[in-house]
């Protein structure tokens, strides 16, 4: 189990809140597995880890990029739906 945590820590880049003024104990590590691009949850976890003097490791390490892609895909999907609705209205008008 210790080897698994070591591998996760080595492979994932730590995200340390830049505003954290507390001394971080390198032996205290919190692993946050982000499965739903929850940026507010990660920010709260960063603040909590800072308050406790712990290091926060977020997996996947590029969660901010995933959040941006998720937001862009939502916008594209909404635009697709509106174009599709307009297309269906044109088809209905022809018949």
C-alpha positions as CSV (number, residue, x, y, z in Angstrom):
1,X,0.0,0.0,0.0
2,X,2.9,2.4,0.8
3,X,4.3,1.7,-2.6
4,X,1.0,2.6,-4.3
5,X,0.9,6.0,-2.5
6,X,4.5,6.6,-3.3
7,X,3.9,5.9,-7.0
8,X,0.8,8.2,-7.0
9,X,2.7,11.0,-5.3
10,X,5.6,10.7,-7.7
11,X,3.4,10.6,-10.9
12,X,1.0,13.3,-9.9
13,X,2.1,16.8,-9.6
14,X,1.3,18.4,-6.3
15,X,-1.0,21.5,-6.3
16,X,-0.1,23.7,-3.4
17,X,-2.1,26.8,-2.9
18,X,0.1,29.8,-3.8
19,X,-1.4,31.9,-1.0
20,X,-0.6,29.3,1.7
21,X,1.7,30.8,4.2
22,X,1.9,27.8,6.5
23,X,4.8,25.5,6.6
24,X,3.9,22.3,4.7
25,X,5.0,19.0,6.2
26,X,6.3,16.8,3.3
27,X,5.2,13.7,5.1
28,X,1.6,14.7,5.2
29,X,0.0,14.3,1.8
30,X,-3.7,14.4,0.8
31,X,-4.7,12.7,-2.4
32,X,-7.7,14.2,-4.2
33,X,-9.1,12.1,-7.1
34,X,-11.2,14.4,-9.2
35,X,-13.8,12.5,-11.1
36,X,-16.3,15.2,-11.9
37,X,-14.2,18.4,-12.7
38,X,-15.2,19.9,-9.4
39,X,-13.0,23.0,-9.2
40,X,-14.7,24.5,-6.1
41,X,-14.2,21.2,-4.3
42,X,-10.5,21.2,-5.2
43,X,-10.1,24.8,-4.0
44,X,-11.7,24.0,-0.7
45,X,-9.5,20.9,-0.4
46,X,-6.4,23.1,-1.1
47,X,-7.5,25.6,1.6
48,X,-8.1,22.8,4.1
49,X,-4.8,21.1,3.4
50,X,-3.0,24.5,3.8
51,X,-4.7,25.1,7.1
52,X,-3.5,21.7,8.3
53,X,0.0,22.1,6.9
54,X,-0.5,19.3,4.4
55,X,0.3,18.9,0.7
56,X,-2.5,18.3,-1.7
57,X,-2.0,16.1,-4.7
58,X,-4.8,16.2,-7.3
59,X,-5.3,13.3,-9.8
60,X,-5.5,14.0,-12.7
61,X,-2.9,16.6,-12.4
62,X,-4.3,18.7,-15.3
63,X,-7.8,19.0,-13.8
64,X,-8.0,22.7,-14.7
65,X,-7.6,21.8,-18.4
66,X,-10.3,19.2,-18.0
67,X,-12.6,21.7,-16.4
68,X,-12.1,24.2,-19.3
69,X,-12.7,21.4,-21.9
70,X,-15.8,20.3,-20.0
71,X,-17.2,23.9,-20.1
72,X,-16.4,24.2,-23.8
73,X,-18.1,20.9,-24.6
74,X,-21.2,22.0,-22.7
75,X,-21.4,25.2,-24.8
76,X,-20.8,23.3,-28.1
77,X,-23.5,20.8,-27.1
78,X,-26.0,23.6,-26.4
79,X,-25.2,25.2,-29.8
80,X,-25.6,21.9,-31.5
81,X,-29.0,21.4,-29.9
82,X,-30.2,24.8,-31.1
83,X,-29.0,24.2,-34.6
84,X,-30.6,20.8,-34.6
85,X,-33.9,22.3,-33.4
86,X,-33.8,24.8,-36.3
87,X,-33.0,22.0,-38.7
88,X,-36.0,20.0,-37.5
89,X,-38.3,23.1,-37.9
90,X,-37.1,23.5,-41.5
91,X,-37.8,19.9,-42.2
92,X,-41.3,20.1,-40.6
93,X,-42.1,23.2,-42.7
94,X,-41.2,21.3,-45.9
95,X,-43.6,18.4,-45.1
